[in-house]
Amino acid sequence: MPYAQVGRLVTAAVLATAGAALLFGLLFRRRPAPIPVVRCPIHGIAYDTELEVCPECAKTQTVTGGAGPETPHLETKTTGGVR
């Protein structure tokens, strides 16, 4: 076997080994944990769970104050226990 063929064979073996090592390194590397994402049922906007509130819902809460417009309390008159 001439030296040129041996050199080509060794080069092919080295390149194949390096390529396989690189491929396995990319396939089995550590990946960062996925970010938990929630979708707002009202607006359909996806947001990070660390926000706890949809950005659009937060805008409307700051405009109206608190958790939205407060419903008026109905006053009921009682007879004081007399029937």
C-alpha positions in Angstrom: 0.0 0.0 0.0 1.6 3.3 -1.1 2.2 6.0 1.5 -0.4 8.4 -0.1 -3.2 5.9 0.5 -2.2 5.3 4.1 -2.1 9.1 4.7 -5.6 9.5 3.2 -6.9 6.6 5.3 -5.4 8.0 8.5 -6.8 11.5 7.7 -10.3 10.1 7.0 -10.2 8.2 10.3 -9.1 11.3 12.3 -11.7 13.5 10.6 -14.5 10.9 11.2 -13.5 10.5 14.9 -13.4 14.3 15.3 -16.8 14.7 13.6 -18.4 12.0 15.7 -17.0 13.6 18.9 -18.3 17.0 17.9 -21.7 15.6 16.9 -22.1 13.8 20.3 -20.9 16.9 22.1 -23.6 19.0 20.5 -26.4 16.4 21.0 -25.6 15.7 24.7 -24.6 19.1 26.0 -26.4 20.7 28.9 -29.3 22.8 27.9 -30.7 25.7 30.0 -34.0 25.0 31.8 -37.0 26.1 29.7 -38.7 29.4 30.8 -42.2 28.7 32.1 -44.6 30.7 30.0 -48.4 31.2 30.6 -51.0 32.5 28.1 -53.5 35.1 29.3 -57.1 33.7 28.7 -58.5 37.2 28.1 -55.9 38.8 25.8 -54.1 35.7 24.5 -50.7 37.2 25.3 -47.9 34.8 26.4 -45.9 36.1 29.4 -43.4 34.8 31.9 -44.8 33.3 35.1 -42.5 35.6 37.2 -44.7 38.5 36.2 -47.8 36.8 37.8 -50.1 39.0 35.7 -50.6 39.6 32.0 -49.0 42.9 31.0 -52.3 44.1 29.4 -54.3 43.0 32.5 -51.8 44.9 34.7 -52.3 48.1 32.6 -56.1 47.9 33.1 -55.7 47.2 36.8 -53.5 50.3 37.3 -56.0 52.5 35.4 -59.1 51.3 37.2 -57.3 50.7 40.5 -56.9 47.3 42.2 -58.5 44.3 40.7 -60.9 46.3 38.5 -63.9 48.5 39.1 -65.4 47.9 42.5 -69.0 46.8 42.4 -71.4 48.9 44.5 -72.6 47.2 47.6 -76.3 46.9 47.9 -77.7 48.1 51.2 -80.5 46.0 52.6 -82.9 47.4 55.0 -83.9 45.2 57.9 -86.8 45.5 60.2 -84.6 44.9 63.3 -85.9 41.4 63.8 -89.6 42.4 64.1 -91.9 40.2 62.0 
